[in-house]
Amino acid sequence: MTHYRNPVIDHDFPDPSPLRASDGYYAYSSQHTTTERWAHVPVARSVNLIDWQLLGDAMPERPAWSAKRWEFAWAPHVVEHGGRYVMFYSAMPDTATGMCIGVATAPHPRGPFVDIGQPIAGGPGFITIDPMAFHDPVSGGWFLYWGGDYAPIYVQELEASLLRMVAGTTPLEVLYPDTGAPYERLVEGAFLHYRDGWYYLFYSGDDFGGDPPNYAVLVARSRTPRGPFEKLASATGRASSAIVARSEHWDAPGHASLIVDQAGAEWLVYHAIDPRRRWQATVRFVRRPMLIDRLDWVDGWPRVATGSPSFRRRPGPMLEKLKRR
């Protein structure tokens, strides 16, 4: 048994971003004004990646630069750095149009996170969304990835403090949408992972809210964190670069992150839509629970065994072993 019973959080918990800490695992979610999403930055905790407890709000105070439009707080990503926890997130500023990337810090992964006072990146529309901070084990540097709204995925180097970009640098385009490729008319939700000399860029596209949805988890790779990234389809001749796509049980799997457990196993954490419970109770907006599946590697590329999310499987030896940790 190499897959969890999904969903592991049967609650609207979109754009999930996991963190392994000394006292367990944490996961953070996008905010939206619904009855199910009850916090600015919802946070949950688990000791085994299977059973999750919803803790409340990791960032209860609104940032001064987004005090009036805080319902647009999206896709938080948290890293541990220098004895504190740093959260990157995207939000709509009060004084301008277009999403920005904010930074907040906390002494503990559950928060409270406090914004540093101003965003570190911004742009028109919904391009500057879905931030992900990556520590390069080769150079020791830090890089911030983001992108969406039919634009490329971007990267820019962060200062050692992680609180601003390196002076004199500009964003680099590292991966482009492709209207001729499945799921790639729009690309977003970037997440970088280093393994065996390769930098793997997980991303998602292109429409999770359509009727029907058309959304999946895709992957590309490069020899450097700055790219260029070659997509799975281009490198292997496959029809698409998707590694997790819809099934009869789950629609629109996407916005994936990767977490390595205490035994060194790698897990893909993402959201999807249950077609039997597609809509939220009080608003006509899709409901996206959190799912987890084991990530395997074949011929230098990641894969999920079935190519689609696992669904309510009974516990097996792998699951029982994880529960005993």
Secondary structure by P-SEA (a helix, b strand, c coil): ccccccccccccccbbbbbbcccbbbbbbbbcccccccccbbbbbbccccccccccccccccccccccccccccbbbbbbcccbbbbbbbbbbccccbbbbbbbbcccccccbbbccccccccccccccbbbbbbcccccbbbbbbccccccbbbbbbccccccccccbbbbbcbbbbccccccccccbbbbbbcccbbbbbbbbcccccccbbbbbbbccccccccccccccccccccccccbbbccccccccbbbbbbcccbbbbbbbccccccccccccccbbbbbbbbbbbbbcccccccccccccccccccaaaaaaaac
